[in-house]
Amino acid sequence: MTIGCLFIHGFGGAPYELDPLYEEIKKHTDWMLKIPVHPGHDEGESLKEREYTKWVNRTEEDLKELKESCDTIYLIGYSMGGVMAAYLSTRHKVDKLILLSTSAHYIDVSQIAEDIWNMVKDGLRGNLMENDLFQRYIRRMGSAPMSASIKFQNLADEFRPYFEKVQTYGLPRDLNKATS
């Protein structure tokens, strides 16, 4: 039995987001591993004018390729990759689905307002440069054009309903009713 594992990185990211997990699995298994880069996410490429359907279609092609060589398929999705992995698991037989920090909502206005308020408070105290969130915003600013961020939001909105269709086995569908 051949196991294939497809790693799906997040929006604006690249395989480096999943490299530590990829390397650990590679070290301890003989699985066939695949960790592709979404269109527009490769170094030197731009996310501007990229359609999210291209990200999904490319990932689905990679999954189909892996299925040609493997009897058992595992999907590991991080952030936006988790949204795509959940969606693809409803369209293809997948034996294991691992979702890491899945982004069912990308733009959360209330969270942004709270983050900005906390940065303002740190700024007034003279601690803005030590604020981790501020540092992340600075690094991300300009790396993803607003048009690409909107496309990611469209992806999350379109595929969010598929979470209801993901099949689980061995666990009760409603974990609130689970008994220990």
N, C-alpha and C positions, 0 to 999 in steps of 0.2 A: 504494500500500500504506500503510495507516494503522497506526501502532504505538501501542499502549496500554500504559501502565506503571502497575501498582498497587503502592503503597508500603504496607507493613503494619508498624505500630509495635509496640513491646514492651509487656509487662505493666506497668501502673501508669504508663506513659508516655503520649505523645500524638504528633501529627505533628512537634512540635519536634525529636524524636529524629532524624528523617530530613530535616528542612528543608534543611540545607546541601547534601546530595546532590540533593534535589528541585530546589532553586533552580539548581544547576549544570546539571542535565539540562534544565530548563526554558529556561535561557539559550542552550543549544547545540543544541536539537532542536525539531522541531515535533510531537513526540509528544503524545498525549492522556494527561495525568497525573492520577492520582487518589490522594489521601492522606486516607482517612477516619479517623474516631475510633471506637474500639471502645466499645460501650455501657458506661457506668460510668467511662469514662476522661476524659470531657470535664470541664473545670473546673466545679466546683460539684456534680458528680455523685459518687455514692459507688459503690465497688466492692462494698460489702457486699450480700450476697444476689444477686449477679450470677452467672449460670451461664456457664461457659466456652463452652457450645454456642451461646450468643447471640453471643459474639465471633466464633466461627467462621462461624456462619450469616450474620451481617452482612457479613463479609469475602467470603464466597462470593457473596452477592448483588451486592456491588460488583464482583467479578470478572465475573460474568455480564453486568452492565450494560456493562462495558468491552468485553466480547467482542461485544456487539451492534453496536458502532460501529467495532471495530478488527479488522484481519486478523491482526495479529501481537501477541502478548501477552507482556509481561515482568512478572515478579513480583520485588519486592525486599522481603525480610523481615528485620527486625531483632529479635533476641532471641526473645521469644515469637512475634513476627510471622514469624520464620524457620521456626518449627515449623509454623505455620499455612500458610505459603507452600509448604513441602515437601509437606504433606498435600494441599493444593489442587492441586498439580502432578500428583498421582497420580489425581485425579478429573477434571481438565480439561486440554485441550491448552494447554500453555504453551511458548512458544518459548525463553525464557531464564528461568532461576531464579537469583537472587542472594541468598545467605544471609549475613547479617552478625551475628556473635556469637550464633549460634543457641543457644537454651537447651534442650538435650535433657534436662537435669536441672535442676530449679529449686532444690530444697532439698538441698544436699550437706552432710550432717552433719560429715564430716571437714574440709571446707573451712571451715565455720563455726567448728569447734573451733580450727583453725589461726589463723583471723582473730582470734578472741577471745584466744588465747594471745599473739599479736603485740600486740594492744591492751593486754593486761595488762602486758606487758614495757614498752611505751611509757609506760603509766601509772605504773609503778614508777620509770621514769627521769624522770618529769615532762614527757614529750613527748606525752601523749595528744591534746591539742588540735591538734597538728600532724599527727597520723596521718590521712592521706587517707581510708582505709577507715572509720575512726571517724566522720569528718565525713559520709561517704555514709550510714552506718547511721543517724546522727542525723537527716539530712534525710528518709530513707525511713520512719523509725519513725512509725507512725500514719497514713502516707499510704495504706497498703494493709492492710486488716483481715486477720487471720489466716485467716478463712474464704475470702477472695479468693485468698490465697497458696496455700491448699490446692486451690482450684479450678484455679489455674495448674499446680500439680503434677499434678493429674488430667489436664489437657490434655496436658502433656508426656508422661506415662505412656501415655496412650491413643494419641497420634500418633507416638511414637518408632518403632514398628515400620514406619511408612510411609517412613522414610528408606531402607529397603532396597528400596522399590518405585520410588523416584525414578529416572527414566530419564535417562541422560547419553548424549550423542552426540559423537563425535570424540575422546573420551578412553577409554582402557582402563577397564573396570569395576574392575579391581584395580590401583590405581596402583603397588603394590609390584612388579608384573610389567612395568611400563612401561620401555621402553628409551629412551635419549636419542638 
